[in-house]
Amino acid sequence: MTKVQEKEKLTDIMSKFISLVSYKLPKDVENKLKELKEEETNPLAKIIYETMEENQKLAYELKRPSCQDTGVLQFFVKCGENFPLIGQLESVLRNSVYKSTQETPLRHNSVETFDEYNTGENIGKGTPSIFWEIEEDSDKVEIYTYMAGGGCTLPGMATVLMPGEGYEGVVKFVLDRMTSYGLNACPPLLVGVGIGTSVETAAMNSKMALMRPVGSKNPNENAAKMEQLLEDGINAIGLGPQGLKGSKSLMGVNVVNTARHPSTIGVAINTGCWSHRRGKITFDSNLNYEIDTHEGVKL
């Protein structure tokens, strides 16, 4: 294939993958929602879980988005230095968002700031968001695709704590945010907590935490302990599905941490709603692909 043909093929596959993410939840999220439904004792909460399950079934059958807010597309790219379309990948992802917007369809969610107009294309200045990591001696590309809806974005916040506040300060920050804004994000939630030096490193860590599977554990023993303690504490609030009360508030808490300056503790929170629409697809140099997050699907 020529470079142009390769670019067209990759754009077509990615637009179909974006569509898939819009109407089919990843297997870990599906399994957790079923588990929460079985454990729930509140009658209204149980009905809501059953409605969510029916919603997902119809979305898949009709190939239509499971939530009307299809979010702002975000891509987390780990690209090998020898991947043949590394230079074209950004335009491929933008074009695939536009193509999927027309064909799925997706809602037009890109509003140009200050000028205050909707582009009508679901792409704009800086949207979709594309975050890069380059991998040495590789010809593959790994792409996490995420639909960041308005509701699940609202609780997002980052700050820098004085070192004396310690990890107790991290817990207080997260709980304060969840008790004030958690309702807006359509529970049960996946809560991503990022810890680092500054607001931008913590914020990126918290978003990458949402790409981790539900039920996964941080490899650091102390971080994993914080995940469990936060999960127990937020569940005790009893938000329930859609914030209408229930035995659980969460699908889980994922912490991603990087080394920090000794004088600061950067901390951030991001949340994924019950319809946590993310997917991972990996391409080799011949554009053969594998989908890790969804079972039994073909593009």
N, C-alpha and C positions, 0 to 999 in steps of 0.2 A: 504493500500500500504506500501511496505517497503521504507526505506529512499532512496535507490537507485532508485526505481520506481518513487518516488516523485521528485527526482532530475531530472530524465529524462523527466518527464511530464512538469516541470517548464521550463527546457531548451527548449523543443519543443514549448511551448506557447510563450516564450520570443523571440525565433528566428523568429516566424511568426509575432510577434508584430513589431520587428525591420524591417522586410520586409514591413509591412504595412506603417510604418513611412516613408520608402523610396519612396513610390509611391502615398501616399494619404496625402494631407495637412490637418492639424487640421481645424475644422469648423470655428474657429474665423479668421484664416488666409484666408481661402476661401472667407468668407463673406466680409472681408476688401478689398481684391483684386477686388471683384465685385463692391464694392462701389467706389473704386478709378477709375476703368474703366468707370463707369457711369459719374463720375465727370470730367473726363479728357476732355480737349478741343483741345489739340495738336493732329493733325491727326496721326503723326508717333507714338506718345506715345499710342494712342488708339489702333493702330494695334498691338503694342507690348503686351498690356494687353490681346487682343484677342488671340494672339499666346500663351501667358502663359496659358490661359484658355484651349485652345485646347491641349496643352502639358499635362496638368493635367488630362484631360479627357482620352487621349491615355495611359498615364502612369497607370491609374487605370484599364482601360480595358485590357491592356496587362500584368498588374502586373509586371511592370519594373520600376526602379528608375526614378523619374521625372527629376533628374539632374545627369549627369555622375559622378560628384564628390559627392560620398556618405559620405564623411567626415570621421573624426575620431569619433567613438562612445563615447558618454559621458552619464553616468548614475548618476542621483541624487536620492539617495535612502533614504527613511524614513522608517525604519524598526522597528517593534515592538519587544520588548525584548523577547517575547514569540513566535515569528514566528518560526515554526518548522525547517525551512531550513536556519536560520540566519548564521550558520557556513559554509554552502555550497554556499551561495548566490554569492560570488565573483567568484567562479569557474563556477557557472551556467551562469553568465553574460558573462564571457569570452567565454565559450563554445557556447553560443547562438549567439554571434557575428560571430564566426567561421562558425557555421552551416548556418546562414543567408547569410554569404559571399559566401558560396558554392551554395546555393539553389536559392537565389534571382535573379541574383548574385549581390554582392556589389563589388566596386572597392577595390583593395588592397592598403590601404593608410597608412600602418604602416612601416615607415623607421627607422631603428635603427640609432640613432645619433652617430656621429664620425665614426662608422663602415660603414655607408652609403650604406646599402643594404635593399631592401624591403623584409620583411619577407615572402611575398606571402600568408599570412594567414589573414591579416587585424587585427592581434593582435601582440603585442610585449611587450617590457619592459614598463609597466605603461599604455599600451593601451589595451582595452578601459580604459578611465578614470572613476573611481568610487568614488563618494563622499557620505559620510555616515552621517546619523542622526539617533540616536536611540531613540525610543519612549517608555516611561514607560507604563506598564500595557496595552500592546496591543499585539495582535497576528496577525496583518496585516502587509503588506508591500506595500508601495506606491513607484512606480518607474517612474521617468521622464526619457525618452529616447530622446537624442538629437544627431543629425548628424551635427557636426561642420566642415563645408566645408572650404577649403582653402581661398576662396574669402571672406566669411563673417568673417573669423578669422583675416584677415589682419589688419583691423582697430583697433583691440584690443590693449589697452594700459592702464597702471596704473602708478600713481605717487602720491607723497605726497606734498600738498601745505602748505605754511606758513599760520598760522591762519589769518594773516592780509589780505590775498587774498580773504577770505570770499567765499560766494557762487557765487559771480561774477567770481571768479577764476575757480570755477567748470564749469560755463557756457562757459567761454573762452576756457578751456581745451577741452570740448566736441566739440565746434564749430571748433576749430583749427583742431581737428582730423577728423571731418566730411568733412571739406573743402579740406583736403589733401588726405585722404584715403577712403572716403565714396564711391567714384566711383568704387573701387575695389570689393565691397561687393555685387554687383548685386541688386541695388535698385528696388522697394521701400523697405526700411529697417525697421526692428524693432530694435530700439536702446535701449540697456540696460545700465543704468548708475548706478554705485555702489558708495556709500559714506560710509566711516568708518574711522578707525584710520590709517591703514597701507596699503601697496600695496596689500597684500594677502587678507585682509578682504574686501577691496574695489573691488578687482577683482572677488572674489566669489560672492559678492553682485550683481555685474553687470551681471554675468552669470545667477544667479538666477532670475534676472529681465527678462531675455529672456524666462523663463519658465512661467511667468505670461501671462494671455490671452491678446491679442490685444484689446485695448479699456478699459482695467481695469485701476483703479486709485489708487495711493498710499493713504492709509487711513489718512496720515498726511496732513493737509491742505496746509502747505507751500511746502511740497514735491510735492503734486499734482499740485500746481501752477507752480513749476519749470518744471514738465513734460510738461505742456501746453506751457510754454514760449519757451522751447527748441524745441518742436514740431513745433511751429510757425516759429521759427528762422531757423531751418533746412529745413523746407518746402519752405521757401522763397529763398533758394539757387536754387531751381528748377531743381534738378538732373533729375527727371523723371524716368520712368522705364528703367532699364539697363544703367542709366546715360546719356541717349540721349535726355535730356530736357523734361520737362513736368510741370504740375501745382503743383505736390507734389513730395516729396523726400522719404516720410516715410509711414509706416503703423502705427507708433506711437513711443512714448518714454516712457519707464518704468523705474522708479527710485526705487531702494531698498536701504534702509539706516539702519545702526546700530549705536549705540552710539560710540563716538570717544573720544580720548584724547584731552584735551583742547588746547594743543599746536600744533595739526596737523589736517589736513583735507585730508584723503586719498580719492582719486577719481579714478575711472576706467571706461572704456567704452568697451562694447562688442556689436557686431551687429549680427542680423539674416537677411539673404538675403530674397528675395521675396519668394523663395521656403523654407520657414522656417519649417524645418522638425523636429518637436518635438511631443511627445505624452506622455500621462500619463496613466498608468495601475495600478490597485490596486488588490492585492490578499488577500483572507482570509486564515485562517489556513488550509482549505481543498483545497486550490489552485483554488477555484472559482474566477473568475476575472471580473472586471468592467473597461471599457475604457471611460474616461471622455472627451477626446479631439476629438474623431472622431464619427460621427453619422452613424448609419446604417451599421456597419461593424461587421463581425464575423470571428474569427481566425480559 
